[in-house]
Structures are given as C-alpha cells and as structure tokens.
Amino acid sequence: MEYKNLLFEEVNNIAKVTINRPDKLNALNNETFRELNQLFDYIRKAKTISVVIVTGAGEKAFVAGADINELSVLDKKSGSKFSLFGQSVFSKIEKLNKPVIAAINGFALGGGCELALACHIRLASENAKFGQPEVNLGIIPGYGGTQRLARQIGKGRAMEYILTGDMISAAEALRIGLVNKVYSSDELLAKANEMAEKIVSKGKVAITASLNSINAVDNLSLEDGLKLEADEFGKCCETDEFKEGTSAFLEKRKPNFER
C-alpha cells in the first residue's frame, strides 16, 4: 500500500504507521485523516498484524497539531463535520481489535495529543512535548481531547491544560499518567518494538478480550463491566490458546501461541 502522508510497514506481525509530513511537523490534514481511516480498516482485517506502532517522521514531532490552513476556513456546520470525522478516525484506532502503541518522538500538540490519547499505550521520548493549545486559536480540542484527556489524567488536570493551552514535558506527562514510559530519543522506537514483540508472544484471543474489557470501562457500570469480563473470560477458556497456555505452565515451558 502506498500513501501520500503515511509510511506503512509490517514485520513479524508488527505494523508500523508513520505520519509522514515532516516539513509540516506531521500536522494532520483531511487527506491524512482519510489515509489513516483507510489504513486502519486494513489493519483491523489483516490476520498477519497483531500489534501496531504509530509514530511521526523526523526528530521534531510526533504530530504537532491539525493543519491550520484547513481550520481557518471553517464555519459552524463545516467545523462540526470536520470534528466528527476526526473523532471517528481516532475512535476507530481506540476500538481496534489489536493493541496500538504510540511512540511519541517530539511535539504531540492538539490533534497529535488526541491521536496519542486514542492509542492504547503511550511511550515518549525525553524531548516530547504535550498539549491541547486550541484555545490559543479560539477553538477547543475537536478530536476527542476534552473527553479522553479528562478520562486519562482526571478532570482537574484536563481543565488546567485545556483552558491554559500550556505545554507539558515528557517527565510531567509521565508523572500525571499521560504516558506509560519515557526513553531517550535514540531508544524510543526500539523500546516500542520490544514491547510490541512481547505482546505478539501472548495469546491473540486473550489480547483482544483484554482490549474489549478495558475499553468498556468508559461506557459501562462496574456491574456491567464485570459481566463483560466474565463473558470474555469464558470465551477464552474455549480456545486452543488457553489449552496451550495452561499446558505450557504445568509443563514448565514457554507457550507457543500460533499467529
């Protein structure tokens, strides 16, 4: 597959998606959103892909925001449409049946922060910067930032960062739980790939069931979430992966899950 604004590669069940507009600090425009939408449709169906890594081209930015040239001409109707499409693409990533790891290698501002929030796990380089600076443009986060940021770091902190538009460092992002780990720029992608390889080695059905159950936290009561968990647990117990995993444990060997 060839894209104008994305790079895509697949090696050993791991897909790598790179936002490739380094001259624009990988800013998201409509064309990039359409390409992401198409690519993640493919990834969802691809049996050879078990984990996805998302990153940005170059050393300065993961994604530095949305394309301001496109934003500047929006009115109420077109603005809502613009927002809804971006939300739908990021929701597709969040609800993907395979883990998505964001390797955040620089600025993750506006739409870039929202893209990172839609990923399941976030790893950052030491030079990464995060923020939702949309208020500086007279707008608000439109791709899920007001919702996912509050869920991730708490309502109070989300209020502070969205209302001030302030940027925060990778160290601060780690402290407040916005990212999982921070690495040097040189080792970020290697560490992301290392984590992806570890996930690939696990049971595929169990990974998908875990994603479904954890994602449900935002939408279900504790009681309903526990029912979903029990249902997913039961489904896992019927699989060959479960038989292999338990047999390997009892036989004191590593499980061999077929991909």
C-alpha positions in Angstrom: 0.0 0.0 0.0 1.2 3.5 -0.9 0.0 6.7 0.8 1.0 10.3 0.3 1.2 11.2 4.0 1.8 7.9 5.7 4.5 5.3 5.7 3.5 1.7 6.4 5.5 -1.4 7.1 4.8 -4.8 8.5 7.4 -7.1 10.0 6.9 -10.2 12.2 3.2 -9.4 12.9 4.0 -5.8 13.9 2.7 -2.9 11.8 4.4 0.5 11.9 2.4 3.5 10.9 4.4 6.8 10.4 2.7 10.1 9.9 4.9 11.5 7.1 4.7 15.2 6.8 7.9 16.3 8.5 8.0 19.6 6.6 4.7 20.4 8.4 5.7 18.8 11.7 3.4 16.0 10.7 0.3 18.2 11.1 -2.9 16.3 10.4 -4.9 17.4 7.3 -8.1 16.0 5.8 -6.0 13.8 3.4 -4.0 12.3 6.2 -7.2 11.5 8.2 -8.7 9.8 5.1 -5.5 7.8 4.7 -5.5 6.8 8.4 -9.1 5.8 8.1 -8.4 3.5 5.2 -5.2 2.1 6.6 -6.8 1.2 10.0 -9.6 -0.5 8.2 -7.0 -2.7 6.5 -5.1 -3.3 9.8 -8.3 -4.4 11.5 -8.9 -7.1 8.9 -5.2 -8.2 8.4 -4.7 -11.6 10.0 -0.9 -11.1 9.8 -0.9 -8.0 12.1 -1.1 -8.4 15.8 0.3 -5.1 17.2 0.5 -1.6 15.7 3.1 1.2 16.4 2.2 4.7 15.5 4.9 7.4 15.3 5.9 10.6 13.4 8.5 11.2 10.7 11.6 13.1 11.7 13.1 14.1 15.0 10.9 17.1 15.9 7.3 16.0 16.0 5.0 13.1 16.6 2.1 15.2 15.3 2.3 19.0 16.0 -1.5 19.5 15.5 -4.0 20.0 12.8 -3.4 21.8 9.5 -4.2 25.5 10.4 -4.9 26.4 6.7 -7.8 24.0 6.7 -9.0 25.0 10.1 -9.1 28.7 9.3 -11.9 28.5 6.7 -14.3 26.5 8.9 -17.8 27.7 9.9 -20.2 26.1 12.4 -21.5 23.5 10.0 -18.2 22.5 8.4 -16.5 22.7 11.7 -18.8 20.2 13.3 -18.3 17.9 10.3 -14.6 18.3 10.5 -14.6 17.4 14.2 -16.9 14.4 13.8 -14.7 12.9 11.0 -11.5 13.3 13.1 -13.3 11.8 16.1 -14.5 8.8 14.0 -10.9 8.0 12.9 -9.5 8.2 16.3 -12.3 6.2 17.8 -11.5 3.5 15.1 -8.0 3.4 16.5 -9.1 3.3 20.1 -11.5 0.5 19.4 -9.1 -1.5 17.2 -9.1 -5.2 18.0 -5.3 -5.1 18.2 -3.0 -3.1 20.6 -1.8 0.3 19.3 1.4 1.7 20.8 2.2 5.4 20.3 5.9 6.1 20.0 5.8 9.9 20.7 9.0 11.4 19.3 8.6 15.1 19.8 5.7 17.5 19.7 2.3 15.9 20.4 0.1 19.0 20.3 -3.6 19.5 19.6 -4.6 16.7 17.2 -1.2 15.0 17.9 -2.0 14.7 21.6 -5.5 13.5 20.7 -4.0 10.8 18.4 -1.7 9.7 21.2 -4.7 9.5 23.6 -6.6 7.3 21.2 -3.7 4.8 21.2 -3.7 2.1 23.9 -0.2 2.6 25.2 1.9 5.7 25.0 5.7 5.8 25.1 7.5 9.1 24.8 11.0 10.4 24.0 12.6 12.7 26.6 12.2 15.6 24.2 8.4 15.1 23.7 6.1 17.9 24.5 2.3 17.5 25.1 -0.5 20.0 25.0 -4.0 21.0 23.8 -3.4 24.6 22.8 -6.6 25.0 20.8 -7.8 27.9 23.0 -5.0 30.0 21.5 -6.8 29.7 18.2 -10.2 30.4 19.6 -11.4 26.8 19.4 -11.4 23.7 21.6 -10.0 20.2 21.1 -12.2 18.6 18.5 -10.9 15.1 18.0 -11.8 13.7 21.4 -9.3 15.7 23.5 -11.8 17.1 26.0 -13.1 13.6 26.7 -10.1 11.3 26.6 -7.7 13.7 28.4 -10.1 14.0 31.3 -10.5 10.3 31.5 -6.8 9.7 31.3 -5.4 12.3 33.8 -8.5 13.5 35.6 -10.9 16.3 35.1 -9.0 18.9 37.1 -5.7 18.5 35.3 -7.5 18.3 31.9 -9.2 21.6 32.8 -5.9 23.2 33.6 -4.1 22.1 30.4 -7.0 22.7 28.0 -8.0 26.1 29.5 -4.4 27.5 29.6 -3.2 25.8 26.4 0.1 25.1 28.2 2.6 22.6 27.0 4.0 20.0 29.4 7.2 18.0 29.3 7.6 14.2 28.8 8.6 14.0 32.5 5.5 15.8 33.6 3.4 13.6 31.3 4.8 10.5 32.9 4.2 11.9 36.4 0.5 12.5 35.8 -0.1 9.3 33.9 -0.5 10.7 30.4 2.3 8.4 29.1 3.4 4.9 30.3 7.2 5.3 29.9 9.8 7.8 28.8 13.0 6.9 26.9 15.8 8.7 25.1 15.1 9.6 21.5 17.7 7.0 20.3 16.0 4.1 22.0 12.3 5.0 21.7 11.4 3.0 18.6 13.5 0.0 19.7 11.6 0.0 23.1 8.3 0.3 21.3 9.2 -2.6 19.1 10.4 -4.6 22.1 7.0 -4.0 23.8 5.2 -5.0 20.6 7.2 -8.2 20.3 6.3 -9.1 23.9 2.6 -8.6 23.2 2.8 -10.6 20.0 4.1 -13.5 22.0 0.9 -13.7 24.1 -2.4 -15.3 23.2 -4.1 -13.4 20.4 -7.6 -14.1 21.7 -6.7 -13.1 25.2 -5.2 -9.8 24.0 -8.3 -8.9 22.1 -10.5 -9.9 25.0 -8.4 -7.7 27.3 -8.8 -4.7 25.0 -12.6 -5.2 24.8 -12.9 -5.4 28.6 -10.6 -2.4 29.4 -12.2 -0.2 26.8 -15.6 -0.9 28.3 -14.6 0.9 31.5 -15.6 4.3 29.9 -19.1 3.1 28.9 -20.3 0.5 31.5 -21.1 0.5 35.2 -18.8 -1.7 37.3 -21.5 -4.4 37.5 -21.9 -4.5 33.7 -18.2 -4.3 33.2 -17.7 -7.3 35.5 -20.3 -9.2 33.5 -18.5 -8.4 30.3 -15.2 -9.5 31.8 -16.7 -12.9 32.9 -18.1 -13.4 29.4 -14.8 -12.6 27.7 -13.0 -14.9 30.3 -15.4 -17.7 29.4 -14.8 -17.3 25.7 -11.0 -17.5 26.3 -11.5 -20.8 28.1 -12.8 -22.4 24.9 -9.8 -21.6 22.8 -6.7 -23.6 21.8 -4.6 -20.8 23.1 -6.0 -21.4 26.6 -5.2 -25.1 26.3 -1.7 -24.3 25.2 -1.1 -21.6 27.8 -2.2 -23.8 30.7 -0.4 -26.9 29.4 2.8 -24.9 29.0 2.6 -23.6 32.6 2.0 -27.1 34.0 4.9 -28.5 31.9 7.2 -25.6 32.9 7.8 -24.4 29.3 7.1 -21.3 27.3 3.7 -21.3 25.5 3.8 -21.5 21.7 0.8 -19.5 20.5 0.2 -19.8 16.8 -0.1 -16.4 14.9 
